[in-house]
Amino acid sequence: MAAKLKRLFSVFAIGIWLQTPLCVCGAEPLPAPTAPADSPLLSYRTVYPQWAAMTPQRMQQELKHHVAELDAALEEIRKVNPQDACWENTFAPFEQALCQIRFMGASAATLADVCSEAELRQQYQALCREISILTVKVFHDDKIWSLMKAAVASPATQSLPPQQRSAMECICDRFKSNGADLSPETRARTTEIYEELIQLGYDYQRNIEESVSTVQLHVTEQVGMLNGVPGRLLLRARNNAKRDGKKGFIFRVEDNTLRWLLTTCKSEEGRKLAWEAWCTLAHTEQHDNVALASRILALRHELALSEGYSSYADAVGDQLRMLTTGKEALAFVDEMLLRMKPAFDAEVAEILRLYNEAEHKNVQALPPWDLPYAQNLYAEQSTALQSNDISDFLPTKEALRGALALFSKLYSIRIVERETMYLPGADPASAVQVWHPAVACYEVYDKESSALLGLIYLDMFDRPGKPTVAQASYVRDSSNGTLPHVAIVQLNISGDTLSHRELCALFHEWGHALQFVMGQGCVYSQNAFGQIDFIEFASTFNALWANEPQVLAEFARHYSTGEPCPLPLLEAACRNHAEYSVSTVMDRLRDFKVDMEMHLFYEEKFKGKDFNEAAYAVVKPWMVPLTETPPSHMLLVPHCMQALYGANFYSYMWCEVMAADVFSRFRTPDGFDFSLGLELRRAFFEKGASEPAMEMFRKFMGRDPQPDAYLEYLKQNQLTPQQIK
């Protein structure tokens, strides 16, 4: 029988697998191997990682030492007699043996994510790739695999606690997904594919990052081409040109001036030039994501076929998603598209009317360079989509304190900020070491028992060269119950106040981190992942609180006067949140549909075809009519070309449906029932992946997830709520 690919996404993805140390809780620890006395990586065995000491050069030097540790530990496991193989002498020491190198890889991945220097970031990424490829070989050890199969078949295994049995299954799945049951020839080929996919995923993201930082449009003193562009935008573009020693105006992708030119310019010639520049994003000979996407899809399809599946969408979903088959996941996306379509069709009609009126035309399809402009015309006249800026009432520090106070109240935890310092070799007794002076460290305690659950490092502010992403990552699991979890929250806040969108991002990423540190699974993956279309549930649920006026009123105060934000303004900002507009929801649904169809119907719809043409054919019925095929938005979405979200991108919407459904239970006629937060923590976050997500959901809600609560939530934020079915 074909081996399963249930752990494919996490085993071979740099950004995910390297951050999954799978440390076993409850097993007897092995004696700590000998290591250099001043090793920064010994911080795996201490409470606080020594970040400042983890230079790429130092980590590279120590890698050989830790590989030798791993080899020695694995050799001890190989000496076990098959009839004696069990949790204590096979599974537990195997996971313990991998902890140090996995922690090393996770730390390098984290530092690559937050590094401000491109060259240094590349060094960390190279180290990540090396560790990832190195570790794959561990799962090709036939002797250890035979011992594990013997242990699982032993009658004694049935008497183990359910969490431990689940952990054993998880470890076995990793061996299977690495081709443990395949022939040597097939295994060798899949290894080649995995290694190439790792590199391609990096190249795809690098193409996006480099082109975003370089693509620009230089306009000389041809004022007519810039008709209608706001003066403040022209000033920024002129300053860009001056800094480059040029005349005229320079509009860049990096600072959003090119995007604003597309949306505000009243000259079609100017819009077309801006569009042509925009279309070069990850779409040039130097940064060719079209070629990379085609290659990634071909390799993924080859993997699926080698494992006995008809598509990659089915391969990664089998027993790994709540919606297990690709067609089931696609059916969900199609259902949401159909339910949104009446509202979208009404919006399209209004967009075309306003465009024709402004341009004195009578067309039923737009050139792609005019779409952002036409959509902006609609946004400007739509009271539901106008901005209700509350940033003056969200001072960054006070908003963060308010958010942490809510999390503490909701989940029955206590969050304590530690003093930090950025000094290699600093004494952790007085301060926690961080990788940058602006980074904060928080300890998360259980309120009832006062037990330290985990550490959350917050890298909140932007800085030159730092990647502009908002994300959470997991560095260390609670090793044998003696060390706290370690998670990272990365944001890019640029000022002393937050926009409403930035506040929502803060709530979202803290939701990821809190889910991890509250986890009590036997192994890392039980705390961090579980079924792939469930991993955004906690973060999405957490973010919903940032869109509630009653919650924001607790801490929304004017940055200079301290006066509370007027409730009508809070209500307007929350009701008119752009993330819940019809266009935004449809934009995301189109991406989800392309992701599912390119992995589910690769041979029929994408193989041997132009990627942009194939992707546009999938989404054309769900778009504003266009006169030409635009470049696919997927060329700018690294998620789907890296392992975690490939054929799983829809999970964002699926989790929004579940989160809104659960959130509706908290809402009462008098406000919110915050006491349910502890029940939610016990039911979902602490259990993690030790139980199937659908079973946990049914226990909490008494039924399967339903989209009605999510659609009702959208109706509160739409121009035409009656048209959402």
C-alpha positions as CSV (number, residue, x, y, z in Angstrom):
1,M,0.0,0.0,0.0
2,A,1.3,3.5,-0.9
3,A,2.9,5.4,2.0
4,K,1.0,8.4,3.2
5,L,2.1,12.0,2.7
6,K,0.3,13.2,5.8
7,R,3.4,15.0,7.1
8,L,4.8,16.1,3.8
9,F,4.1,19.7,4.5
10,S,5.9,19.9,7.8
11,V,8.8,17.5,7.2
12,F,10.3,19.2,4.2
13,A,9.3,22.9,4.5
14,I,12.1,25.0,5.9
15,G,9.8,27.6,7.5
16,I,7.7,24.9,9.2
17,W,9.6,21.7,9.7
18,L,12.7,23.3,11.1
19,Q,10.4,24.9,13.7
20,T,8.9,21.6,14.8
21,P,11.3,19.9,17.2
22,L,8.8,17.2,18.2
23,C,10.2,17.1,21.8
24,V,8.6,14.3,23.8
25,C,6.9,15.2,27.1
26,G,6.7,12.7,29.9
27,A,9.5,10.4,28.7
28,E,12.7,9.8,30.6
29,P,15.3,12.2,29.3
30,L,18.6,11.0,28.0
31,P,21.8,12.2,29.7
32,A,22.8,15.5,28.3
33,P,25.5,15.0,25.7
34,T,28.9,16.7,26.1
35,A,29.1,20.0,24.3
36,P,31.3,23.1,24.3
37,A,30.9,24.9,27.6
38,D,30.2,28.2,26.0
39,S,27.8,26.9,23.4
40,P,25.0,29.3,22.7
41,L,23.0,26.3,21.5
42,L,23.0,24.8,25.0
43,S,20.2,27.4,25.5
44,Y,18.0,24.6,24.3
45,R,18.5,23.2,27.8
46,T,18.1,26.5,29.5
47,V,15.0,28.6,30.0
48,Y,16.0,31.6,27.8
49,P,17.7,31.2,24.4
50,Q,20.9,33.1,24.0
51,W,20.0,34.8,20.8
52,A,22.8,37.3,20.5
53,A,25.4,34.5,20.4
54,M,23.7,32.7,17.6
55,T,25.7,34.0,14.6
56,P,25.6,31.9,11.4
57,Q,29.3,31.2,11.7
58,R,29.1,30.0,15.3
59,M,26.1,27.8,14.5
60,Q,27.8,26.4,11.5
61,Q,30.9,25.5,13.6
62,E,28.8,23.7,16.2
63,L,26.6,21.9,13.7
64,K,29.2,19.1,13.3
65,H,29.3,18.6,17.0
66,H,25.6,18.2,17.3
67,V,25.5,15.9,14.3
68,A,27.9,13.7,16.1
69,E,25.7,13.8,19.2
70,L,22.8,12.7,17.0
71,D,24.7,9.9,15.4
72,A,25.7,8.5,18.8
73,A,22.2,8.6,20.2
74,L,20.7,6.9,17.1
75,E,23.4,4.2,17.4
76,E,22.2,3.4,20.9
77,I,18.6,3.1,19.6
78,R,19.7,0.6,16.9
79,K,21.0,-1.7,19.6
80,V,17.4,-2.3,21.0
81,N,16.0,-5.8,20.3
82,P,12.8,-5.6,18.2
83,Q,10.8,-7.6,20.7
84,D,11.8,-5.1,23.4
85,A,11.1,-1.9,21.4
86,C,8.7,0.4,23.1
87,W,8.0,4.1,23.8
88,E,10.7,4.5,26.4
89,N,13.7,2.9,24.5
90,T,12.7,3.8,20.9
91,F,10.3,6.7,20.3
92,A,11.3,8.9,23.3
93,P,15.0,8.7,22.8
94,F,14.6,9.2,19.0
95,E,12.8,12.4,19.5
96,Q,15.2,13.5,22.2
97,A,18.1,12.9,19.9
98,L,16.7,15.2,17.3
99,C,15.8,18.1,19.6
100,Q,19.1,19.9,19.6
101,I,19.5,20.1,15.8
102,R,15.9,20.9,15.3
103,F,16.1,23.7,17.8
104,M,19.2,24.9,16.0
105,G,17.3,24.9,12.7
106,A,14.3,26.7,14.2
107,S,16.5,29.3,15.8
108,A,18.2,30.0,12.5
109,A,14.8,30.2,10.7
110,T,13.6,32.7,13.3
111,L,16.7,34.9,13.0
112,A,16.4,34.7,9.2
113,D,12.9,36.0,9.5
114,V,13.8,39.0,11.6
115,C,17.2,39.8,10.2
116,S,17.7,43.3,8.8
117,E,20.7,42.5,6.7
118,A,20.1,40.6,3.4
119,E,23.5,38.9,3.4
120,L,23.1,37.7,6.9
121,R,19.6,36.5,6.3
122,Q,20.8,34.4,3.4
123,Q,23.4,32.8,5.6
124,Y,20.8,31.8,8.1
125,Q,18.6,30.5,5.3
126,A,21.5,28.5,3.9
127,L,22.0,26.9,7.4
128,C,18.3,26.1,7.5
129,R,18.5,24.3,4.2
130,E,21.5,22.3,5.2
131,I,19.9,21.2,8.5
132,S,16.6,20.4,6.7
133,I,18.3,18.1,4.1
134,L,20.5,16.6,6.8
135,T,17.6,15.6,9.0
136,V,15.6,14.0,6.1
137,K,18.2,11.3,6.2
138,V,17.4,10.4,9.8
139,F,13.9,9.2,8.6
140,H,15.6,6.9,6.1
141,D,17.1,4.7,8.8
142,D,15.6,1.2,8.1
143,K,16.8,-0.3,11.4
144,I,15.1,2.4,13.6
145,W,12.0,2.2,11.4
146,S,11.7,-1.5,11.9
147,L,12.0,-1.0,15.7
148,M,9.2,1.5,15.6
149,K,6.9,-0.7,13.7
150,A,7.6,-3.5,16.2
151,A,6.8,-1.2,19.1
152,V,3.5,0.0,17.6
153,A,2.5,-3.7,17.0
154,S,3.3,-4.6,20.6
155,P,0.3,-5.3,22.8
156,A,1.9,-3.1,25.5
157,T,1.4,-0.1,23.3
158,Q,-2.4,-0.4,23.7
159,S,-2.2,0.3,27.4
160,L,-0.4,3.6,26.9
161,P,-2.3,6.9,27.3
162,P,-4.1,8.1,24.2
163,Q,-1.9,11.1,23.8
164,Q,1.2,8.9,23.8
165,R,-0.3,6.5,21.2
166,S,-1.2,9.5,19.1
167,A,2.4,10.7,19.4
168,M,3.7,7.4,18.2
169,E,1.5,7.5,15.2
170,C,2.7,11.0,14.4
171,I,6.3,9.8,14.5
172,C,5.5,6.8,12.3
173,D,3.7,9.1,9.9
174,R,6.9,11.1,9.5
175,F,8.9,8.0,8.6
176,K,6.2,7.0,6.0
177,S,6.0,10.5,4.5
178,N,9.8,10.3,4.1
179,G,9.4,7.2,2.0
180,A,10.3,4.6,4.7
181,D,8.1,2.0,3.0
182,L,9.2,2.8,-0.5
183,S,11.7,1.0,-2.6
184,P,15.3,2.4,-2.4
185,E,15.0,3.7,-5.9
186,T,11.7,5.5,-5.3
187,R,12.9,6.8,-2.0
188,A,16.0,8.2,-3.6
189,R,13.9,10.0,-6.2
190,T,11.5,11.5,-3.6
191,T,14.5,12.7,-1.6
192,E,15.7,14.6,-4.7
193,I,12.3,16.1,-5.2
194,Y,12.1,17.2,-1.6
195,E,15.5,18.9,-1.7
196,E,14.6,20.7,-4.9
197,L,11.3,21.8,-3.5
198,I,13.0,23.3,-0.5
199,Q,15.2,25.4,-2.8
200,L,12.4,26.4,-5.1
201,G,10.3,27.6,-2.2
202,Y,13.1,29.8,-1.1
203,D,13.7,31.1,-4.6
204,Y,10.0,31.9,-5.0
205,Q,9.9,34.0,-1.9
206,R,13.2,35.7,-2.7
207,N,11.9,36.7,-6.1
208,I,9.0,38.4,-4.5
209,E,11.1,40.2,-1.9
210,E,13.7,41.3,-4.3
211,S,11.3,42.5,-7.0
212,V,9.2,44.4,-4.4
213,S,12.3,46.3,-3.3
214,T,13.4,47.1,-6.9
215,V,10.3,47.6,-9.1
216,Q,9.6,51.3,-9.7
217,L,8.3,53.7,-12.4
218,H,10.2,56.9,-13.2
219,V,8.1,59.7,-14.6
220,T,9.7,62.9,-15.8
221,E,8.0,66.3,-15.8
222,Q,5.0,65.1,-17.8
223,V,2.4,66.5,-15.5
224,G,-0.5,65.4,-17.7
225,M,0.2,61.8,-17.1
226,L,-0.2,62.4,-13.3
227,N,-3.5,64.2,-13.4
228,G,-5.6,63.5,-10.3
229,V,-2.7,62.1,-8.2
230,P,-2.9,63.6,-4.7
231,G,-0.3,66.2,-3.8
232,R,1.1,64.3,-0.9
233,L,1.7,61.3,-3.1
234,L,3.5,63.4,-5.7
235,L,5.7,64.9,-3.0
236,R,6.7,61.4,-1.9
237,A,7.5,60.4,-5.4
238,R,9.5,63.6,-6.1
239,N,11.5,63.0,-2.9
240,N,12.2,59.4,-4.1
241,A,13.6,60.8,-7.3
242,K,15.7,63.4,-5.5
243,R,17.2,60.7,-3.3
244,D,18.2,58.8,-6.5
245,G,19.6,61.9,-8.1
246,K,17.0,62.1,-10.8
247,K,14.4,64.6,-12.0
248,G,10.7,64.0,-12.0
249,F,9.0,61.4,-9.9
250,I,9.7,57.8,-8.9
251,F,6.9,55.6,-7.8
252,R,7.8,52.4,-6.0
253,V,6.1,49.2,-5.0
254,E,8.1,49.1,-1.7
255,D,6.5,52.3,-0.3
256,N,3.1,51.8,-2.0
257,T,3.4,54.9,-4.1
258,L,3.1,52.8,-7.3
259,R,-0.1,51.2,-6.0
260,W,-1.6,54.6,-5.2
261,L,-0.7,55.9,-8.6
262,L,-2.7,53.0,-10.1
263,T,-5.7,53.8,-8.0
264,T,-5.8,57.6,-8.2
265,C,-4.4,58.7,-11.6
266,K,-7.0,60.1,-13.9
267,S,-4.8,59.6,-17.0
268,E,-5.2,56.2,-18.6
269,E,-1.7,56.6,-20.1
270,G,-0.3,57.1,-16.6
271,R,-2.3,54.1,-15.3
272,K,-1.1,51.9,-18.1
273,L,2.5,52.8,-17.5
274,A,2.1,52.1,-13.7
275,W,0.4,48.7,-14.5
276,E,3.2,47.7,-16.9
277,A,5.7,48.3,-14.1
278,W,3.5,46.5,-11.6
279,C,3.3,43.5,-13.8
280,T,7.1,43.0,-13.6
281,L,6.8,41.9,-10.0
282,A,8.3,38.4,-9.8
283,H,7.7,38.3,-13.5
284,T,11.0,39.0,-15.3
285,E,13.8,36.9,-16.6
286,Q,15.7,37.6,-13.3
287,H,12.7,37.0,-11.0
288,D,10.7,34.4,-12.9
289,N,8.0,33.0,-10.6
290,V,6.0,31.7,-13.6
291,A,8.8,29.2,-14.3
292,L,9.2,28.3,-10.6
293,A,5.4,27.8,-10.1
294,S,5.3,25.4,-13.1
295,R,8.2,23.4,-11.8
296,I,6.9,23.2,-8.2
297,L,3.5,22.0,-9.5
298,A,5.1,19.3,-11.6
299,L,7.3,18.0,-8.8
300,R,4.4,18.0,-6.3
301,H,2.3,16.0,-8.8
302,E,5.1,13.5,-9.3
303,L,5.3,13.1,-5.6
304,A,1.6,12.4,-5.3
305,L,1.7,9.8,-8.1
306,S,4.6,8.0,-6.5
307,E,2.6,7.7,-3.3
308,G,-0.5,6.3,-5.0
309,Y,-2.6,9.5,-5.1
310,S,-4.1,11.1,-8.2
311,S,-3.3,14.6,-7.0
312,Y,-1.2,16.5,-4.6
313,A,-4.4,18.0,-3.1
314,D,-5.5,14.5,-2.0
315,A,-2.0,13.5,-0.9
316,V,-1.6,16.3,1.7
317,G,-5.2,16.1,2.8
318,D,-5.5,12.4,3.5
319,Q,-6.0,12.2,7.3
320,L,-4.3,15.6,7.6
321,R,-7.2,18.0,7.0
322,M,-10.6,18.3,8.4
323,L,-11.8,18.4,4.8
324,T,-9.8,15.3,3.8
325,T,-10.1,15.2,0.0
326,G,-9.2,17.9,-2.5
327,K,-12.7,17.8,-4.0
328,E,-14.2,18.3,-0.5
329,A,-12.0,21.3,0.1
330,L,-12.8,22.8,-3.3
331,A,-16.5,22.3,-2.7
332,F,-16.2,24.4,0.4
333,V,-14.5,27.2,-1.6
334,D,-17.1,27.0,-4.4
335,E,-19.9,27.2,-1.9
336,M,-18.5,30.4,-0.4
337,L,-18.0,31.8,-3.9
338,L,-21.6,31.1,-4.8
339,R,-22.9,32.6,-1.5
340,M,-20.9,35.8,-2.1
341,K,-21.6,36.1,-5.8
342,P,-24.9,38.1,-5.6
343,A,-23.3,40.8,-3.5
344,F,-20.2,40.7,-5.8
345,D,-22.3,41.0,-9.0
346,A,-24.0,44.1,-7.6
347,E,-20.7,45.6,-6.7
348,V,-19.3,44.9,-10.2
349,A,-22.3,46.6,-11.8
350,E,-21.7,49.7,-9.7
351,I,-18.0,49.7,-10.4
352,L,-18.6,49.6,-14.2
353,R,-21.3,52.3,-13.9
354,L,-18.9,54.7,-12.0
355,Y,-16.0,53.9,-14.3
356,N,-18.0,54.6,-17.4
357,E,-19.4,57.8,-15.9
358,A,-15.9,59.1,-15.0
359,E,-14.2,58.1,-18.2
360,H,-17.2,58.9,-20.5
361,K,-17.3,55.4,-21.8
362,N,-19.8,52.6,-22.2
363,V,-17.9,49.3,-21.7
364,Q,-18.7,46.1,-20.0
365,A,-15.1,45.0,-19.5
366,L,-12.1,46.9,-18.1
367,P,-8.5,46.9,-19.2
368,P,-6.6,45.4,-16.3
369,W,-4.6,48.6,-15.7
370,D,-7.9,50.4,-15.0
371,L,-9.3,47.9,-12.5
372,P,-7.6,49.4,-9.4
373,Y,-8.7,52.9,-10.5
374,A,-12.3,51.7,-11.0
375,Q,-12.4,49.9,-7.7
376,N,-11.1,53.1,-6.0
377,L,-13.9,55.1,-7.5
378,Y,-16.4,52.6,-5.9
379,A,-14.6,52.8,-2.6
380,E,-14.7,56.6,-2.5
381,Q,-18.4,56.8,-3.0
382,S,-19.3,53.9,-0.7
383,T,-20.0,55.0,2.8
384,A,-19.4,51.4,3.9
385,L,-15.9,51.3,2.6
386,Q,-14.7,54.8,3.7
387,S,-12.0,54.9,6.2
388,N,-12.9,55.6,9.8
389,D,-9.4,56.2,11.2
390,I,-9.0,55.4,14.9
391,S,-5.2,55.3,14.9
392,D,-5.0,58.4,17.1
393,F,-6.9,56.4,19.8
394,L,-4.6,53.4,19.6
395,P,-1.2,54.4,21.0
396,T,1.0,51.4,20.4
397,K,2.1,50.7,23.9
398,E,-1.3,51.3,25.5
399,A,-3.0,49.2,22.8
400,L,-0.5,46.3,23.4
401,R,-1.2,46.5,27.2
402,G,-5.0,46.4,26.5
403,A,-4.6,43.4,24.2
404,L,-2.6,41.5,26.8
405,A,-5.1,42.3,29.5
406,L,-7.8,40.9,27.3
407,F,-5.9,37.7,26.6
408,S,-5.2,37.3,30.3
409,K,-8.9,37.7,31.2
410,L,-10.1,35.5,28.3
411,Y,-7.7,32.5,28.7
412,S,-7.1,32.6,32.5
413,I,-3.5,33.3,32.1
414,R,-1.0,35.9,33.5
415,I,1.4,37.7,31.0
416,V,4.5,39.2,32.5
417,E,7.0,41.3,30.6
418,R,10.7,40.6,31.4
419,E,13.5,43.1,31.3
420,T,15.6,42.5,28.2
421,M,19.0,43.3,26.9
422,Y,20.9,42.9,23.6
423,L,24.3,41.9,24.8
424,P,26.1,38.7,23.9
425,G,27.0,36.8,27.0
426,A,24.7,38.9,29.2
427,D,23.6,37.4,32.6
428,P,20.1,36.0,32.2
429,A,19.6,36.3,35.9
430,S,19.0,40.0,35.5
431,A,17.7,40.3,32.0
432,V,16.5,38.1,29.1
433,Q,18.7,38.2,26.0
434,V,17.2,39.3,22.7
435,W,18.4,39.6,19.0
436,H,17.5,43.3,18.8
437,P,17.1,46.1,21.4
438,A,13.5,46.7,20.3
439,V,12.5,43.0,21.0
440,A,10.4,42.3,24.1
441,C,10.0,39.1,26.0
442,Y,6.8,37.9,27.9
443,E,6.4,35.1,30.3
444,V,2.9,33.4,30.1
445,Y,1.7,31.8,33.4
446,D,-1.4,29.7,34.2
447,K,-3.4,32.0,36.5
448,E,-4.6,29.1,38.7
449,S,-1.4,27.1,39.2
450,S,1.1,29.9,38.5
451,A,3.0,27.4,36.3
452,L,5.2,29.0,33.6
453,L,3.6,27.9,30.3
454,G,5.9,29.5,27.8
455,L,7.9,32.5,26.5
456,I,6.7,34.8,23.8
457,Y,9.2,37.1,22.1
458,L,7.7,40.1,20.4
459,D,9.6,41.8,17.6
460,M,7.0,44.5,17.0
461,F,8.5,47.4,15.2
462,D,9.8,47.8,11.6
463,R,13.4,48.7,10.9
464,P,15.4,49.1,7.7
465,G,15.9,45.8,5.9
466,K,13.6,43.8,8.2
467,P,11.2,41.6,6.2
468,T,7.7,43.2,6.1
469,V,5.6,40.3,7.3
470,A,3.4,39.6,10.2
471,Q,3.8,36.1,11.5
472,A,4.3,33.8,14.5
473,S,6.8,31.0,14.7
474,Y,7.5,28.3,17.2
475,V,11.1,27.6,18.3
476,R,11.0,25.2,21.2
477,D,8.6,22.7,22.7
478,S,8.4,22.0,26.4
479,S,11.2,19.5,26.6
480,N,10.2,16.7,28.9
481,G,8.1,19.1,30.8
482,T,11.1,20.9,32.2
483,L,11.4,23.9,29.9
484,P,8.7,26.4,28.7
485,H,7.5,26.6,25.2
486,V,9.2,29.4,23.1
487,A,7.2,31.3,20.4
488,I,8.0,34.4,18.4
489,V,5.6,37.1,17.2
490,Q,6.9,39.3,14.4
491,L,5.1,42.5,13.3
492,N,6.1,45.6,11.4
493,I,4.6,48.6,13.3
494,S,6.0,51.9,12.0
495,G,4.8,54.5,14.4
496,D,3.7,55.4,17.9
497,T,0.1,54.5,17.1
498,L,-1.6,51.5,15.4
499,S,-4.0,51.4,12.6
500,H,-7.1,49.2,13.1
501,R,-5.6,46.8,10.6
502,E,-2.3,46.6,12.6
503,L,-4.2,46.0,15.8
504,C,-6.0,43.1,14.1
505,A,-2.7,41.7,13.0
506,L,-1.3,41.9,16.5
507,F,-4.3,40.0,17.9
508,H,-4.0,37.4,15.1
509,E,-0.4,36.6,15.6
510,W,-0.7,36.5,19.4
511,G,-3.5,34.0,18.9
512,H,-1.0,31.7,17.2
513,A,1.6,32.1,19.9
514,L,-0.8,31.7,22.8
515,Q,-2.2,28.5,21.2
516,F,1.3,27.1,21.2
517,V,2.4,28.0,24.7
518,M,-0.9,26.8,26.2
519,G,-0.5,23.4,24.4
520,Q,-0.1,20.3,26.6
521,G,0.5,17.7,23.9
522,C,3.1,14.9,24.2
523,V,5.0,16.1,21.1
524,Y,5.5,19.4,19.4
525,S,3.2,18.8,16.5
526,Q,0.3,18.2,18.9
527,N,0.8,21.7,20.3
528,A,1.6,23.5,17.1
529,F,-0.3,22.1,14.2
530,G,-2.6,19.2,14.1
531,Q,-4.8,19.1,11.0
532,I,-3.5,21.6,8.5
533,D,-6.9,23.4,7.9
534,F,-7.2,24.0,11.7
535,I,-4.0,25.9,12.4
536,E,-5.5,29.3,11.7
537,F,-8.4,28.8,14.0
538,A,-6.9,30.2,17.2
539,S,-5.4,33.2,15.5
540,T,-8.6,34.0,13.5
541,F,-10.7,33.6,16.7
542,N,-8.3,35.9,18.6
543,A,-8.5,38.6,15.8
544,L,-12.3,38.8,16.0
545,W,-11.9,40.4,19.4
546,A,-10.0,43.3,17.8
547,N,-13.1,44.1,15.7
548,E,-15.5,44.6,18.7
549,P,-16.2,48.1,19.9
550,Q,-16.9,46.9,23.4
551,V,-13.4,45.4,23.6
552,L,-11.6,48.3,22.0
553,A,-13.4,50.8,24.3
554,E,-11.4,49.3,27.2
555,F,-8.1,50.7,26.0
556,A,-8.7,53.0,23.0
557,R,-7.5,56.4,24.3
558,H,-6.2,59.5,22.4
559,Y,-2.4,59.4,22.2
560,S,-2.1,63.0,23.5
561,T,-5.2,63.8,25.6
562,G,-5.9,60.3,26.9
563,E,-9.6,60.8,26.1
564,P,-11.6,57.7,25.3
565,C,-12.4,57.1,21.7
566,P,-16.0,58.1,20.9
567,L,-18.1,55.0,20.7
568,P,-19.7,55.9,17.3
569,L,-16.2,56.1,15.8
570,L,-15.2,52.7,17.2
571,E,-18.4,51.2,15.9
572,A,-17.9,52.7,12.5
573,A,-14.3,51.5,12.3
574,C,-15.3,48.0,13.3
575,R,-18.3,47.8,11.1
576,N,-16.5,49.1,8.0
577,H,-13.4,47.0,8.4
578,A,-11.9,46.6,4.8
579,E,-10.9,43.0,5.4
580,Y,-14.6,42.1,5.4
581,S,-15.6,44.0,2.2
582,V,-17.1,42.0,-0.6
583,S,-14.1,42.7,-2.9
584,T,-11.6,41.6,-0.3
585,V,-13.4,38.4,0.5
586,M,-13.7,37.6,-3.2
587,D,-10.0,38.4,-3.8
588,R,-9.1,35.8,-1.2
589,L,-11.6,33.2,-2.4
590,R,-10.2,33.5,-5.9
591,D,-6.7,32.7,-4.5
592,F,-8.0,29.7,-2.6
593,K,-9.7,28.4,-5.7
594,V,-6.6,28.7,-7.9
595,D,-4.5,27.0,-5.2
596,M,-7.0,24.0,-5.0
597,E,-7.5,23.6,-8.7
598,M,-3.8,23.8,-9.7
599,H,-3.1,21.0,-7.2
600,L,-6.3,19.0,-7.8
601,F,-6.5,19.3,-11.6
602,Y,-2.8,19.8,-12.5
603,E,-2.8,17.6,-15.6
604,E,-6.1,18.8,-17.0
605,K,-5.7,22.6,-16.3
606,F,-2.1,23.5,-15.7
607,K,0.4,21.0,-17.2
608,G,2.1,22.3,-20.2
609,K,0.1,25.5,-20.2
610,D,1.0,29.2,-19.6
611,F,0.5,29.6,-15.8
612,N,-1.1,33.0,-16.0
613,E,-3.6,31.9,-18.7
614,A,-4.4,28.7,-16.7
615,A,-4.9,30.6,-13.4
616,Y,-7.1,33.3,-15.1
617,A,-9.3,30.6,-16.6
618,V,-10.0,29.3,-13.1
619,V,-11.0,32.7,-11.6
620,K,-12.5,34.5,-14.7
621,P,-16.1,33.8,-13.8
622,W,-15.5,35.3,-10.3
623,M,-13.8,38.5,-11.4
624,V,-14.6,42.0,-12.7
625,P,-14.7,41.4,-16.6
626,L,-11.3,42.3,-18.1
627,T,-10.2,42.8,-21.7
628,E,-6.8,41.1,-21.2
629,T,-5.3,38.3,-19.1
630,P,-3.5,39.8,-16.0
631,P,-0.5,38.2,-14.3
632,S,-1.8,35.8,-11.7
633,H,-1.8,37.1,-8.1
634,M,-0.4,33.7,-7.1
635,L,3.0,34.9,-8.4
636,L,3.1,37.2,-5.3
637,V,1.8,34.6,-2.8
638,P,4.7,32.6,-1.4
639,H,2.5,30.6,0.9
640,C,1.2,28.2,-1.7
641,M,4.6,27.5,-3.2
642,Q,6.0,26.6,0.1
643,A,4.9,23.4,1.7
644,L,2.5,24.4,4.5
645,Y,-0.2,26.1,2.4
646,G,0.1,24.3,-0.9
647,A,-3.3,22.8,-1.6
648,N,-4.3,24.1,1.9
649,F,-4.6,27.9,1.3
650,Y,-8.4,27.7,1.8
651,S,-7.8,26.9,5.4
652,Y,-7.8,30.7,6.2
653,M,-11.5,30.9,5.1
654,W,-12.4,27.5,6.7
655,C,-11.0,28.7,10.0
656,E,-12.8,32.0,9.7
657,V,-16.0,30.1,9.4
658,M,-15.2,28.0,12.5
659,A,-14.0,31.0,14.4
660,A,-17.1,33.1,13.7
661,D,-19.2,30.1,14.6
662,V,-17.4,29.7,18.0
663,F,-17.4,33.4,18.6
664,S,-21.1,33.6,18.3
665,R,-21.4,31.4,21.4
666,F,-19.5,34.1,23.4
667,R,-21.9,36.8,22.4
668,T,-24.8,37.5,24.8
669,P,-27.6,40.2,24.8
670,D,-25.5,42.0,27.5
671,G,-22.1,41.7,25.8
672,F,-19.7,38.8,26.0
673,D,-19.4,35.7,28.2
674,F,-15.6,35.8,28.8
675,S,-15.8,32.8,31.1
676,L,-16.1,30.6,28.0
677,G,-12.5,31.4,27.2
678,L,-11.2,28.9,29.8
679,E,-13.5,26.3,28.4
680,L,-12.2,27.1,24.9
681,R,-8.6,26.8,26.1
682,R,-9.2,23.4,27.7
683,A,-11.3,22.1,24.7
684,F,-9.0,23.3,21.9
685,F,-5.7,24.9,22.7
686,E,-4.4,22.6,25.4
687,K,-5.3,19.4,23.5
688,G,-3.9,20.6,20.2
689,A,-3.7,17.7,17.8
690,S,-4.1,15.0,20.3
691,E,-7.7,14.7,19.2
692,P,-9.2,15.3,15.7
693,A,-10.2,18.9,15.3
694,M,-13.8,18.1,14.2
695,E,-14.3,16.1,17.4
696,M,-13.1,19.0,19.5
697,F,-15.4,21.4,17.6
698,R,-18.4,19.2,18.0
699,K,-17.8,18.8,21.7
700,F,-17.6,22.6,22.1
701,M,-20.4,23.6,19.8
702,G,-22.6,20.5,19.7
703,R,-22.6,20.3,15.9
704,D,-20.4,20.6,12.8
705,P,-19.1,24.0,11.6
706,Q,-21.7,26.1,9.7
707,P,-20.9,29.1,7.5
708,D,-24.0,31.1,8.6
709,A,-22.3,32.8,11.6
710,Y,-19.5,33.9,9.3
711,L,-21.8,35.2,6.6
712,E,-23.8,37.0,9.2
713,Y,-20.6,38.6,10.5
714,L,-19.9,39.8,7.0
715,K,-23.4,41.3,6.7
716,Q,-22.5,43.7,9.5
717,N,-19.6,45.0,7.4
718,Q,-21.0,45.2,3.9
719,L,-22.5,47.8,1.6
720,T,-25.2,45.3,0.4
721,P,-25.7,42.9,3.3
722,Q,-29.0,41.6,1.9
723,Q,-27.3,40.1,-1.1
724,I,-25.0,37.8,0.9
725,K,-26.8,34.4,1.0
